[in-house]
Amino acid sequence: MSDEFEGAASPEKNDFVNKAGKTPAEEVELLLMVGGQISGRKENYSKSQTYYLHNTIDEWIRTSGKAEGNLQVIVNYLLKRGIEAVEKEGRQVMINASKFKGLE
């Protein structure tokens, strides 16, 4: 596990994703586990903003059994990896927002 994500997360908070309530049809491998609390929030994070996650992305995070831990860090990590992939690919992408289908 990366040093960036060491520690234990707080399952009491609403922003914590865990396996409780998840009933995958078959056993799945946990791919992303986030622990600990966010440090340096004022220095490293923007003020709270509203972004809408596509239902398929939210469902993957919350119910696939492949991600567990602090929801905010999970979303930031997935965004970071997505940005890295787009930059690595190095080509312009155009998306029609009205036709975006999430993870379909």
Contacts in CASP RR format, 6 or more apart in sequence:
PFRMAT RR
TARGET T0000
AUTHOR 0000-0000-0000
METHOD contacts of the structure
MODEL  1
MSDEFEGAASPEKNDFVNKAGKTPAEEVELLLMVGGQISGRKENYSKSQT
YYLHNTIDEWIRTSGKAEGNLQVIVNYLLKRGIEAVEKEGRQVMINASKF
KGLE
1 33 0 8 1.000
5 33 0 8 1.000
5 34 0 8 1.000
5 35 0 8 1.000
5 36 0 8 1.000
5 73 0 8 1.000
5 77 0 8 1.000
6 35 0 8 1.000
6 36 0 8 1.000
7 35 0 8 1.000
7 36 0 8 1.000
8 35 0 8 1.000
8 36 0 8 1.000
9 16 0 8 1.000
9 34 0 8 1.000
9 35 0 8 1.000
9 36 0 8 1.000
9 37 0 8 1.000
9 69 0 8 1.000
9 70 0 8 1.000
10 16 0 8 1.000
10 36 0 8 1.000
10 37 0 8 1.000
10 70 0 8 1.000
11 18 0 8 1.000
15 70 0 8 1.000
15 71 0 8 1.000
15 72 0 8 1.000
16 69 0 8 1.000
16 70 0 8 1.000
16 71 0 8 1.000
17 61 0 8 1.000
17 62 0 8 1.000
17 67 0 8 1.000
17 68 0 8 1.000
17 69 0 8 1.000
17 70 0 8 1.000
17 71 0 8 1.000
17 74 0 8 1.000
18 68 0 8 1.000
18 69 0 8 1.000
19 65 0 8 1.000
19 68 0 8 1.000
21 63 0 8 1.000
22 62 0 8 1.000
22 63 0 8 1.000
22 64 0 8 1.000
22 65 0 8 1.000
24 63 0 8 1.000
24 64 0 8 1.000
24 65 0 8 1.000
28 64 0 8 1.000
28 65 0 8 1.000
28 66 0 8 1.000
29 66 0 8 1.000
30 65 0 8 1.000
30 66 0 8 1.000
30 67 0 8 1.000
30 68 0 8 1.000
31 66 0 8 1.000
31 67 0 8 1.000
32 66 0 8 1.000
32 67 0 8 1.000
32 68 0 8 1.000
32 74 0 8 1.000
32 77 0 8 1.000
32 78 0 8 1.000
33 67 0 8 1.000
33 68 0 8 1.000
33 69 0 8 1.000
34 67 0 8 1.000
34 68 0 8 1.000
34 69 0 8 1.000
34 70 0 8 1.000
34 73 0 8 1.000
34 74 0 8 1.000
34 77 0 8 1.000
35 69 0 8 1.000
35 70 0 8 1.000
35 73 0 8 1.000
36 70 0 8 1.000
37 70 0 8 1.000
38 45 0 8 1.000
38 70 0 8 1.000
38 72 0 8 1.000
38 73 0 8 1.000
53 61 0 8 1.000
53 75 0 8 1.000
54 100 0 8 1.000
54 101 0 8 1.000
54 102 0 8 1.000
54 103 0 8 1.000
56 101 0 8 1.000
56 102 0 8 1.000
56 103 0 8 1.000
56 104 0 8 1.000
57 102 0 8 1.000
57 103 0 8 1.000
60 66 0 8 1.000
60 67 0 8 1.000
60 103 0 8 1.000
61 67 0 8 1.000
61 71 0 8 1.000
61 74 0 8 1.000
61 75 0 8 1.000
61 78 0 8 1.000
67 74 0 8 1.000
86 93 0 8 1.000
END
